[in-house]
């Protein structure tokens, strides 16, 4: 019998979340962002659910090849563009669109020999200070690209740093949106402005021809804990679940786990779950992190070990050996434990938990319809 832990990918939920992106930005086309192996869900596992998108956005060429191998013939966008000259050859062969965010990438295009001009997305650094041309350099970069026979169409893009917050006045996008609008004034080309947070919170104002549905596609809430999944009608794309493989009855004064970080103050009953940090569950989740046992909410006890963790069964006398444990996602009767809630207990974000599930965890897929 295999170890009872499993990651279950919910294709119906992914398709639902993609539809939510469309509903939030009805006048825009939608990129399904599948970077980082579809945020840890597996590109091959999510493809059928997301093929209703207008395009796929990702980071590396290997993932672009995988999407093409699945039969996708539509747009694919490299969000960070090319990393060296020869990458442009594969962009030509796979018909990839790609970001241009620095002078070096324009130099590579100018030297590139191709029979089919490239579709590029010129990126503005509107205030995040990660990638992109400054507003002062943006138009000169556009002029260089526009003069190249290797370039067919130039789209314009930027990335918001605070779309999930209320910084910089009334909302977190005001200063960056103003910088983008000023830099792009009168320039032709489609716009891609909104990430998940901006799509949900600001799409009507920010506009744009393409939105980039990343974390929201997988059921993560970009503005958690201000908003909950139900507020945006998002469903978990992944459930991490296991089972109880042992029971311990504690007396007052007994300790649990490495470092004896938890001491029982009264008689307790705990369950040992086949899940640990070697599976991708955060070691930094301390006592009190929420879990579901057969759909009923309880808490973890003590430190997370490499292969196991402990949960409190003191108020769940009917649950025991073999009971299903939902570490995050959807419980056995439809109950939901948001991944963002677990991540918060670990001092991180849901993105990291999704991407951190390790290779030793078996993956199953709940198919569409």
C-alpha positions as a Markdown table, in Angstrom:
| # | Residue | x | y | z |
|---|---|---|---|---|
| 1 | Unk | 0.0 | 0.0 | 0.0 |
| 2 | Unk | 1.4 | 3.4 | -0.9 |
| 3 | Unk | 1.8 | 6.1 | 1.8 |
| 4 | Unk | -1.6 | 7.7 | 2.1 |
| 5 | Unk | -0.7 | 11.3 | 1.3 |
| 6 | Unk | -1.9 | 12.7 | -2.0 |
| 7 | Unk | -2.2 | 16.0 | -3.9 |
| 8 | Unk | -5.6 | 16.2 | -5.7 |
| 9 | Unk | -5.9 | 18.7 | -8.6 |
| 10 | Unk | -9.4 | 19.9 | -9.2 |
| 11 | Unk | -9.9 | 20.7 | -12.9 |
| 12 | Unk | -13.5 | 21.9 | -12.4 |
| 13 | Unk | -12.3 | 24.4 | -9.9 |
| 14 | Unk | -9.6 | 25.6 | -12.2 |
| 15 | Unk | -12.0 | 26.1 | -15.0 |
| 16 | Unk | -14.4 | 27.9 | -12.6 |
| 17 | Unk | -11.6 | 30.3 | -11.5 |
| 18 | Unk | -10.6 | 31.1 | -15.0 |
| 19 | Unk | -14.2 | 32.0 | -15.7 |
| 20 | Unk | -14.1 | 34.3 | -12.7 |
| 21 | Unk | -11.2 | 36.1 | -14.4 |
| 22 | Unk | -13.3 | 36.6 | -17.5 |
| 23 | Unk | -16.2 | 37.9 | -15.5 |
| 24 | Unk | -14.0 | 40.4 | -13.7 |
| 25 | Unk | -12.6 | 41.7 | -16.9 |
| 26 | Unk | -15.2 | 41.0 | -19.5 |
| 27 | Unk | -13.7 | 43.2 | -22.2 |
| 28 | Unk | -10.2 | 41.7 | -22.0 |
| 29 | Unk | -8.6 | 38.5 | -23.1 |
| 30 | Unk | -7.1 | 36.2 | -20.4 |
| 31 | Unk | -3.7 | 34.8 | -20.0 |
| 32 | Unk | -3.7 | 31.6 | -17.9 |
| 33 | Unk | -0.4 | 31.9 | -16.1 |
| 34 | Unk | 1.2 | 28.5 | -15.8 |
| 35 | Unk | 4.7 | 29.5 | -14.7 |
| 36 | Unk | 6.5 | 27.4 | -12.0 |
| 37 | Unk | 4.9 | 24.2 | -13.4 |
| 38 | Unk | 1.4 | 25.8 | -13.1 |
| 39 | Unk | 2.1 | 27.0 | -9.6 |
| 40 | Unk | 3.0 | 23.5 | -8.5 |
| 41 | Unk | -0.1 | 21.9 | -9.9 |
| 42 | Unk | 1.6 | 20.5 | -13.0 |
| 43 | Unk | 1.1 | 21.9 | -16.5 |
| 44 | Unk | -0.2 | 18.6 | -17.9 |
| 45 | Unk | -2.7 | 18.4 | -15.0 |
| 46 | Unk | -4.2 | 21.8 | -15.5 |
| 47 | Unk | -4.2 | 22.1 | -19.3 |
| 48 | Unk | -7.6 | 20.7 | -20.1 |
| 49 | Unk | -9.2 | 22.9 | -17.5 |
| 50 | Unk | -7.4 | 26.1 | -18.8 |
| 51 | Unk | -7.5 | 25.5 | -22.5 |
| 52 | Unk | -10.4 | 27.9 | -22.6 |
| 53 | Unk | -8.0 | 30.8 | -22.0 |
| 54 | Unk | -6.9 | 33.0 | -24.8 |
| 55 | Unk | -3.3 | 32.3 | -24.2 |
| 56 | Unk | -0.8 | 30.8 | -21.7 |
| 57 | Unk | 1.8 | 32.9 | -19.9 |
| 58 | Unk | 5.0 | 31.4 | -18.4 |
| 59 | Unk | 8.6 | 31.9 | -17.8 |
| 60 | Unk | 10.9 | 29.3 | -19.4 |
| 61 | Unk | 11.2 | 27.7 | -22.8 |
| 62 | Unk | 10.9 | 24.1 | -21.5 |
| 63 | Unk | 7.4 | 24.9 | -20.2 |
| 64 | Unk | 6.5 | 26.6 | -23.5 |
| 65 | Unk | 7.5 | 23.4 | -25.3 |
| 66 | Unk | 5.3 | 21.3 | -23.0 |
| 67 | Unk | 2.3 | 23.5 | -23.7 |
| 68 | Unk | 2.9 | 23.2 | -27.4 |
| 69 | Unk | 3.3 | 19.4 | -27.0 |
| 70 | Unk | -0.2 | 19.3 | -25.4 |
| 71 | Unk | -1.6 | 20.6 | -28.7 |
| 72 | Unk | -1.9 | 24.3 | -27.9 |
| 73 | Unk | -1.7 | 26.4 | -31.0 |
| 74 | Unk | -2.7 | 29.8 | -29.6 |
| 75 | Unk | -0.5 | 32.5 | -28.0 |
| 76 | Unk | 2.2 | 31.7 | -25.5 |
| 77 | Unk | 3.9 | 34.6 | -23.7 |
| 78 | Unk | 7.3 | 34.5 | -22.1 |
| 79 | Unk | 6.8 | 36.8 | -19.2 |
| 80 | Unk | 10.6 | 37.5 | -18.6 |
| 81 | Unk | 11.5 | 37.3 | -22.3 |
| 82 | Unk | 14.7 | 35.7 | -23.6 |
| 83 | Unk | 17.8 | 35.0 | -21.5 |
| 84 | Unk | 20.3 | 34.7 | -24.4 |
| 85 | Unk | 20.4 | 35.2 | -28.1 |
| 86 | Unk | 19.7 | 31.6 | -29.1 |
| 87 | Unk | 16.4 | 31.7 | -27.2 |
| 88 | Unk | 15.0 | 33.7 | -30.1 |
| 89 | Unk | 15.5 | 30.7 | -32.4 |
| 90 | Unk | 13.1 | 28.7 | -30.2 |
| 91 | Unk | 10.7 | 31.6 | -30.0 |
| 92 | Unk | 10.6 | 31.6 | -33.8 |
| 93 | Unk | 10.1 | 27.8 | -34.0 |
| 94 | Unk | 7.4 | 27.6 | -31.3 |
| 95 | Unk | 5.8 | 30.9 | -32.3 |
| 96 | Unk | 6.2 | 32.5 | -28.9 |
| 97 | Unk | 5.5 | 36.0 | -27.9 |
| 98 | Unk | 8.0 | 37.4 | -25.5 |
| 99 | Unk | 8.5 | 40.3 | -23.1 |
| 100 | Unk | 11.3 | 42.9 | -23.8 |
| 101 | Unk | 12.4 | 44.6 | -20.6 |
| 102 | Unk | 16.0 | 45.7 | -21.3 |
| 103 | Unk | 18.3 | 47.0 | -24.0 |
| 104 | Unk | 20.2 | 43.7 | -24.2 |
| 105 | Unk | 17.0 | 42.0 | -25.4 |
| 106 | Unk | 16.6 | 44.6 | -28.1 |
| 107 | Unk | 20.2 | 44.1 | -29.2 |
| 108 | Unk | 19.6 | 40.3 | -29.5 |
| 109 | Unk | 16.5 | 41.0 | -31.7 |
| 110 | Unk | 18.5 | 43.3 | -33.9 |
| 111 | Unk | 21.0 | 40.5 | -34.6 |
| 112 | Unk | 18.4 | 37.8 | -35.0 |
| 113 | Unk | 17.8 | 36.3 | -38.4 |
| 114 | Unk | 14.2 | 35.2 | -38.8 |
| 115 | Unk | 11.6 | 34.8 | -41.6 |
| 116 | Unk | 8.7 | 35.6 | -39.3 |
| 117 | Unk | 8.8 | 38.8 | -37.3 |
| 118 | Unk | 8.2 | 38.5 | -33.5 |
| 119 | Unk | 5.4 | 39.7 | -31.4 |
| 120 | Unk | 6.9 | 41.4 | -28.3 |
| 121 | Unk | 5.5 | 42.9 | -25.1 |
| 122 | Unk | 7.5 | 46.0 | -24.2 |
| 123 | Unk | 7.6 | 46.2 | -20.4 |
| 124 | Unk | 7.5 | 49.5 | -18.4 |
| 125 | Unk | 8.9 | 49.7 | -14.9 |
| 126 | Unk | 6.1 | 51.8 | -13.5 |
| 127 | Unk | 7.3 | 51.6 | -9.9 |
| 128 | Unk | 7.8 | 48.0 | -8.9 |
| 129 | Unk | 11.5 | 48.3 | -9.8 |
| 130 | Unk | 12.0 | 44.7 | -10.8 |
| 131 | Unk | 12.0 | 44.4 | -14.6 |
| 132 | Unk | 11.2 | 47.0 | -17.3 |
| 133 | Unk | 12.3 | 50.2 | -18.9 |
| 134 | Unk | 12.0 | 53.4 | -16.8 |
| 135 | Unk | 9.4 | 55.9 | -18.0 |
| 136 | Unk | 12.2 | 58.1 | -19.3 |
| 137 | Unk | 13.7 | 55.3 | -21.4 |
| 138 | Unk | 10.4 | 53.7 | -22.5 |
| 139 | Unk | 9.7 | 55.6 | -25.7 |
| 140 | Unk | 13.3 | 55.3 | -27.0 |
| 141 | Unk | 13.0 | 51.5 | -26.5 |
| 142 | Unk | 9.7 | 51.5 | -28.4 |
| 143 | Unk | 11.3 | 53.5 | -31.2 |
| 144 | Unk | 14.2 | 51.0 | -31.5 |
| 145 | Unk | 11.9 | 48.0 | -31.6 |
| 146 | Unk | 9.5 | 49.7 | -34.1 |
| 147 | Unk | 12.4 | 50.2 | -36.5 |
| 148 | Unk | 13.5 | 46.5 | -36.5 |
| 149 | Unk | 12.3 | 44.3 | -39.3 |
| 150 | Unk | 12.5 | 41.4 | -36.8 |
| 151 | Unk | 9.6 | 42.9 | -34.8 |
| 152 | Unk | 6.0 | 42.6 | -36.1 |
| 153 | Unk | 3.8 | 44.0 | -33.4 |
| 154 | Unk | 4.6 | 45.8 | -30.1 |
| 155 | Unk | 2.3 | 45.3 | -27.1 |
| 156 | Unk | 2.8 | 47.3 | -23.9 |
| 157 | Unk | 2.8 | 45.9 | -20.4 |
| 158 | Unk | 3.6 | 46.6 | -16.8 |
| 159 | Unk | 3.2 | 44.9 | -13.4 |
| 160 | Unk | 1.6 | 46.3 | -10.2 |
| 161 | Unk | 3.3 | 45.9 | -6.9 |
| 162 | Unk | 0.4 | 46.9 | -4.6 |
| 163 | Unk | -2.8 | 46.0 | -6.4 |
| 164 | Unk | -3.8 | 44.0 | -3.3 |
| 165 | Unk | -3.5 | 46.9 | -0.9 |
| 166 | Unk | -4.6 | 50.5 | -0.3 |
| 167 | Unk | -1.1 | 52.1 | -0.3 |
| 168 | Unk | -0.4 | 55.3 | -2.2 |
| 169 | Unk | -3.7 | 57.0 | -1.7 |
| 170 | Unk | -7.1 | 55.5 | -2.5 |
| 171 | Unk | -5.7 | 52.3 | -4.0 |
| 172 | Unk | -2.4 | 50.5 | -4.6 |
| 173 | Unk | -2.3 | 51.0 | -8.4 |
| 174 | Unk | -2.9 | 54.8 | -8.7 |
| 175 | Unk | 0.7 | 55.9 | -9.0 |
| 176 | Unk | 1.8 | 53.1 | -11.3 |
| 177 | Unk | -1.3 | 53.3 | -13.6 |
| 178 | Unk | -0.6 | 57.1 | -14.0 |
| 179 | Unk | 3.0 | 56.3 | -14.9 |
| 180 | Unk | 1.9 | 53.7 | -17.4 |
| 181 | Unk | -0.7 | 55.9 | -19.0 |
| 182 | Unk | 1.8 | 58.8 | -19.3 |
| 183 | Unk | 4.6 | 56.6 | -20.8 |
| 184 | Unk | 2.3 | 54.9 | -23.3 |
| 185 | Unk | 0.2 | 57.9 | -24.3 |
| 186 | Unk | -0.5 | 57.8 | -28.1 |
| 187 | Unk | 1.5 | 54.6 | -28.6 |
| 188 | Unk | -0.3 | 51.9 | -30.5 |
| 189 | Unk | -0.5 | 48.3 | -29.4 |
| 190 | Unk | -2.4 | 46.1 | -27.0 |
| 191 | Unk | -2.0 | 46.6 | -23.3 |
| 192 | Unk | -1.5 | 44.0 | -20.6 |
| 193 | Unk | -1.7 | 45.6 | -17.2 |
| 194 | Unk | -3.6 | 43.6 | -14.6 |
| 195 | Unk | -2.3 | 40.7 | -12.6 |
| 196 | Unk | -4.8 | 38.6 | -10.4 |
| 197 | Unk | -5.2 | 41.2 | -7.7 |
| 198 | Unk | -5.7 | 44.0 | -10.2 |
| 199 | Unk | -8.1 | 41.9 | -12.2 |
| 200 | Unk | -10.3 | 41.3 | -9.2 |
| 201 | Unk | -10.1 | 44.7 | -7.7 |
| 202 | Unk | -9.3 | 47.2 | -10.4 |
| 203 | Unk | -10.0 | 45.8 | -13.9 |
| 204 | Unk | -12.9 | 48.2 | -14.6 |
| 205 | Unk | -10.5 | 51.2 | -14.0 |
| 206 | Unk | -7.2 | 49.9 | -15.2 |
| 207 | Unk | -8.6 | 48.3 | -18.4 |
| 208 | Unk | -6.2 | 46.7 | -20.8 |
| 209 | Unk | -6.6 | 44.2 | -23.6 |
| 210 | Unk | -5.1 | 41.2 | -21.7 |
| 211 | Unk | -5.3 | 40.3 | -18.0 |
| 212 | Unk | -2.9 | 37.8 | -16.4 |
| 213 | Unk | -4.7 | 35.4 | -14.2 |
| 214 | Unk | -2.1 | 33.8 | -12.0 |
| 215 | Unk | -2.8 | 33.0 | -8.3 |
| 216 | Unk | -6.6 | 33.4 | -8.7 |
| 217 | Unk | -6.6 | 30.6 | -11.3 |
| 218 | Unk | -5.5 | 28.2 | -8.6 |
| 219 | Unk | -7.9 | 29.5 | -5.9 |
| 220 | Unk | -5.4 | 31.6 | -4.1 |
| 221 | Unk | -6.7 | 35.0 | -2.8 |
| 222 | Unk | -4.3 | 37.8 | -3.7 |
| 223 | Unk | -5.6 | 40.1 | -1.0 |
| 224 | Unk | -6.0 | 37.6 | 1.8 |
| 225 | Unk | -6.8 | 38.1 | 4.7 |
| 226 | Unk | -8.7 | 41.2 | 3.8 |
| 227 | Unk | -10.8 | 39.0 | 1.5 |
| 228 | Unk | -11.7 | 35.3 | 1.6 |
| 229 | Unk | -12.1 | 32.9 | -1.3 |
| 230 | Unk | -15.8 | 33.2 | -1.0 |
| 231 | Unk | -15.6 | 37.0 | -1.5 |
| 232 | Unk | -14.2 | 36.5 | -4.9 |
| 233 | Unk | -16.0 | 33.1 | -5.6 |
| 234 | Unk | -12.7 | 31.3 | -6.0 |
| 235 | Unk | -12.4 | 27.5 | -5.5 |
| 236 | Unk | -9.3 | 25.6 | -4.4 |
| 237 | Unk | -7.4 | 24.1 | -7.3 |
| 238 | Unk | -5.4 | 21.7 | -5.1 |
| 239 | Unk | -6.2 | 19.6 | -2.1 |
| 240 | Unk | -3.3 | 18.2 | 0.0 |
| 241 | Unk | -4.7 | 15.3 | 2.0 |
| 242 | Unk | -3.5 | 12.4 | 4.0 |
| 243 | Unk | -4.6 | 10.0 | 6.8 |
| 244 | Unk | -4.0 | 9.4 | 10.5 |
| 245 | Unk | -1.6 | 6.5 | 10.9 |
| 246 | Unk | -1.2 | 6.5 | 14.7 |
| 247 | Unk | -3.0 | 7.6 | 17.9 |
| 248 | Unk | -1.4 | 8.7 | 21.2 |
| 249 | Unk | -3.1 | 9.4 | 24.5 |
| 250 | Unk | -1.4 | 12.1 | 26.5 |
| 251 | Unk | -1.4 | 12.9 | 30.2 |
| 252 | Unk | -0.9 | 16.4 | 31.6 |
| 253 | Unk | 2.8 | 17.2 | 31.3 |
| 254 | Unk | 3.5 | 14.9 | 28.3 |
| 255 | Unk | 5.3 | 16.6 | 25.4 |
| 256 | Unk | 4.9 | 16.2 | 21.6 |
| 257 | Unk | 7.5 | 16.1 | 18.9 |
| 258 | Unk | 11.1 | 17.4 | 18.4 |
| 259 | Unk | 12.1 | 20.0 | 20.9 |
| 260 | Unk | 9.2 | 19.2 | 23.1 |
| 261 | Unk | 7.7 | 22.5 | 22.0 |
| 262 | Unk | 4.2 | 21.4 | 23.0 |
| 263 | Unk | 3.3 | 20.3 | 26.6 |
| 264 | Unk | -0.2 | 18.9 | 27.4 |
| 265 | Unk | -1.9 | 20.8 | 30.1 |
| 266 | Unk | -4.6 | 18.1 | 30.5 |
| 267 | Unk | -5.3 | 14.6 | 29.1 |
| 268 | Unk | -5.4 | 14.7 | 25.3 |
| 269 | Unk | -5.8 | 12.4 | 22.4 |
| 270 | Unk | -3.7 | 13.2 | 19.3 |
| 271 | Unk | -3.5 | 11.7 | 15.8 |
| 272 | Unk | -0.3 | 11.3 | 13.8 |
| 273 | Unk | -0.6 | 12.2 | 10.2 |
| 274 | Unk | 1.5 | 11.0 | 7.3 |
| 275 | Unk | 2.6 | 14.4 | 6.1 |
| 276 | Unk | 5.7 | 16.4 | 6.9 |
| 277 | Unk | 8.1 | 19.0 | 5.6 |
| 278 | Unk | 9.6 | 16.5 | 3.1 |
| 279 | Unk | 6.2 | 16.5 | 1.5 |
| 280 | Unk | 6.1 | 20.3 | 1.2 |
| 281 | Unk | 4.1 | 21.1 | 4.3 |
| 282 | Unk | 5.7 | 24.1 | 6.0 |
| 283 | Unk | 7.9 | 23.2 | 9.0 |
| 284 | Unk | 7.2 | 26.7 | 10.4 |
| 285 | Unk | 3.5 | 25.8 | 11.0 |
| 286 | Unk | 3.4 | 25.8 | 14.8 |
| 287 | Unk | 0.8 | 24.5 | 17.2 |
| 288 | Unk | -2.7 | 25.8 | 16.3 |
| 289 | Unk | -2.4 | 25.6 | 12.5 |
| 290 | Unk | -5.8 | 24.6 | 11.2 |
| 291 | Unk | -6.5 | 21.2 | 9.6 |
| 292 | Unk | -9.6 | 19.2 | 8.8 |
| 293 | Unk | -10.1 | 15.7 | 10.1 |
| 294 | Unk | -12.9 | 14.0 | 8.2 |
| 295 | Unk | -14.0 | 17.5 | 7.4 |
| 296 | Unk | -14.1 | 18.7 | 10.9 |
| 297 | Unk | -11.8 | 21.6 | 11.9 |
| 298 | Unk | -9.0 | 21.1 | 14.5 |
| 299 | Unk | -5.4 | 22.1 | 14.9 |
| 300 | Unk | -1.8 | 20.8 | 14.7 |
| 301 | Unk | 0.2 | 20.1 | 17.8 |
| 302 | Unk | 3.9 | 20.5 | 18.2 |
| 303 | Unk | 6.6 | 20.7 | 15.5 |
| 304 | Unk | 6.2 | 19.4 | 12.0 |
| 305 | Unk | 8.6 | 16.5 | 11.4 |
| 306 | Unk | 10.1 | 15.4 | 8.1 |
| 307 | Unk | 7.4 | 12.8 | 7.5 |
| 308 | Unk | 4.7 | 13.3 | 10.1 |
| 309 | Unk | 2.8 | 15.9 | 12.1 |
| 310 | Unk | 0.4 | 15.7 | 15.0 |
| 311 | Unk | -3.2 | 16.9 | 15.2 |
| 312 | Unk | -5.5 | 17.4 | 18.2 |
| 313 | Unk | -8.3 | 14.8 | 18.4 |
| 314 | Unk | -9.5 | 15.6 | 21.9 |
| 315 | Unk | -12.8 | 17.0 | 20.7 |
| 316 | Unk | -13.1 | 14.5 | 17.9 |
| 317 | Unk | -13.7 | 11.1 | 19.7 |
| 318 | Unk | -15.2 | 9.4 | 16.7 |
| 319 | Unk | -12.1 | 10.1 | 14.5 |
| 320 | Unk | -9.0 | 8.0 | 14.7 |
| 321 | Unk | -6.8 | 5.7 | 12.7 |
| 322 | Unk | -7.4 | 6.0 | 9.0 |
| 323 | Unk | -9.4 | 9.3 | 9.2 |
| 324 | Unk | -8.9 | 11.6 | 6.3 |
| 325 | Unk | -6.9 | 14.7 | 7.0 |
| 326 | Unk | -7.1 | 17.8 | 4.8 |
| 327 | Unk | -4.0 | 19.9 | 5.1 |
| 328 | Unk | -5.4 | 22.4 | 2.7 |
| 329 | Unk | -8.1 | 22.5 | 0.1 |
| 330 | Unk | -11.4 | 20.7 | -0.1 |
| 331 | Unk | -12.5 | 18.3 | 2.6 |
| 332 | Unk | -14.4 | 15.0 | 2.0 |
| 333 | Unk | -17.8 | 16.6 | 2.2 |
| 334 | Unk | -17.0 | 19.8 | 0.4 |
| 335 | Unk | -15.6 | 21.7 | 3.4 |
| 336 | Unk | -12.8 | 24.1 | 2.5 |
| 337 | Unk | -9.6 | 24.9 | 4.3 |
| 338 | Unk | -8.1 | 27.9 | 2.4 |
| 339 | Unk | -4.4 | 27.4 | 1.5 |
| 340 | Unk | -3.9 | 31.0 | 2.4 |
| 341 | Unk | -5.0 | 30.4 | 6.0 |
| 342 | Unk | -2.4 | 27.6 | 6.4 |
| 343 | Unk | 0.2 | 29.8 | 4.7 |
| 344 | Unk | -0.4 | 32.6 | 7.1 |
| 345 | Unk | 0.2 | 30.3 | 10.1 |
| 346 | Unk | 3.6 | 29.5 | 8.5 |
| 347 | Unk | 4.4 | 33.2 | 8.0 |
| 348 | Unk | 4.3 | 32.9 | 4.2 |
| 349 | Unk | 1.8 | 33.0 | 1.3 |
| 350 | Unk | -0.3 | 30.4 | -0.5 |
| 351 | Unk | 1.8 | 30.7 | -3.6 |
| 352 | Unk | 4.8 | 29.2 | -1.8 |
| 353 | Unk | 2.8 | 26.3 | -0.4 |
| 354 | Unk | 1.4 | 25.4 | -3.9 |
| 355 | Unk | 4.9 | 25.4 | -5.4 |
| 356 | Unk | 6.5 | 23.6 | -2.5 |
| 357 | Unk | 4.7 | 20.3 | -2.7 |
| 358 | Unk | 7.5 | 17.8 | -3.3 |
| 359 | Unk | 7.9 | 15.1 | -6.0 |
| 360 | Unk | 7.4 | 12.3 | -3.6 |
| 361 | Unk | 3.7 | 13.3 | -3.1 |
| 362 | Unk | 1.5 | 11.3 | -5.5 |
| 363 | Unk | -0.7 | 13.5 | -7.7 |
| 364 | Unk | -4.3 | 12.7 | -8.8 |
| 365 | Unk | -6.6 | 14.7 | -11.0 |
| 366 | Unk | -10.3 | 15.4 | -10.6 |
| 367 | Unk | -11.3 | 15.7 | -14.3 |
| 368 | Unk | -13.7 | 18.1 | -15.9 |
| 369 | Unk | -17.4 | 17.1 | -16.0 |
